[in-house]
Amino acid sequence: MTAEATERLSVDEGATIEPPTGKRLVYRQTLATRLTHWTWAACLFFLLLTGLQIFNAHPALYIGDQSGFQFDNAVLRIGAENTDGGPRGYTEIFGARFDTTGVLGLSGSSSLTQQARGFPAWATIPSYYDLATGRVVHFFFAWLLSFTLIGWLVFALWSGHLRRDLAPRLADLKALPRDIADHARLRFHHRREYNTLQKLSYGAVLFVLLPLMIATGLAMSPGFNAFAPWLPELLGGRQTARTIHFVTMLLLVGFFVVHIAMVLAAGPLNELRSIVTGWYRVDADEKKEG
């Protein structure tokens, strides 16, 4: 793209340029979209690792409103125990126990450095056990994510981004089987519009998983419970809210893994350029829009 061509361009969403190479570039991601994308990425990174630090203070999940020795409502336990073969780490899910020594329950590079802890040191912030620091960092990025999500939603409604780019249309739903088949075969179409699976997955994250993560986090806060005592009950109790919080985290991690895999398969340079500069190379046979 020449400097002259750049000067003639208005970088409104939907702008199109055709460099001398013949490859078509469209301005696909606005500055607001790019800023919120990277803010969320940073927030989720710190929330995950500090969340695991907090979880290590009591590496078990329950259903209901209470927990303790007199209750038998655990759905997950991570711990360590002494056996005839030495200390072993274990993970217990709905009563089924699995040996997870070296990863969960008991971790360390050798028998001399092994520690009994839910998640290993490399998966937490800080790497050493420090619940207070973990909570401070976790809450900071939780509020940052929440306010960024609200700001993005206001902008998306005001600019039409939500209606124009993210809301699935009837044609999108009809194309869903073909879109699934194309992704399974790693056949990707580079277009200005998001494909059906992108719209559905982004919608699930933005309007289901992130709000649910925020709501369950608030439900575990004693201070917020005093303000809205109905919220924990709506979610099935504080312990159930904590379990939903953990499961939602796993779903977000799963989305991240699939998202990165799709970026690598679809062309990482083009995808990265789009989310960094806003410009995206589309297929040459895509119908031009006036």
HELIX and SHEET records of a PDB file:
HELIX    1   1 ALA A    3  ARG A    8  1                                   6    
HELIX    2   2 LEU A   31  PHE A   55  1                                  25    
HELIX    3   3 ALA A  121  ALA A  123  5                                   3    
HELIX    4   4 LEU A  131  SER A  159  1                                  29    
HELIX    5   5 HIS A  161  HIS A  161  1                                   1    
HELIX    6   6 LEU A  162  LEU A  166  3                                   5    
HELIX    7   7 LEU A  170  LYS A  174  1                                   5    
HELIX    8   8 LEU A  176  ALA A  184  1                                   9    
HELIX    9   9 THR A  196  ALA A  204  1                                   9    
HELIX   10  10 VAL A  205  LEU A  209  3                                   5    
HELIX   11  11 LEU A  210  ALA A  219  1                                  10    
HELIX   12  12 PRO A  222  PHE A  227  1                                   6    
HELIX   13  13 TRP A  230  LEU A  234  1                                   5    
HELIX   14  14 ARG A  238  ALA A  266  1                                  29    
HELIX   15  15 PRO A  268  THR A  277  1                                  10    
SHEET    1   A 3 THR A  16  ILE A  17  0                                        
SHEET    2   A 3 ARG A  24  TYR A  27 -1                                        
SHEET    3   A 3 TRP A 279  VAL A 282 -1                                        
SHEET    1   B 4 ALA A  60  TYR A  62  0                                        
SHEET    2   B 4 ALA A  74  THR A  83 -1                                        
SHEET    3   B 4 GLY A  86  ILE A  93 -1                                        
SHEET    4   B 4 ALA A  96  ASP A  99 -1                                        
SHEET    1   C 2 GLY A 105  SER A 107  0                                        
SHEET    2   C 2 GLN A 115  ARG A 117 -1                                        
END                                                                             
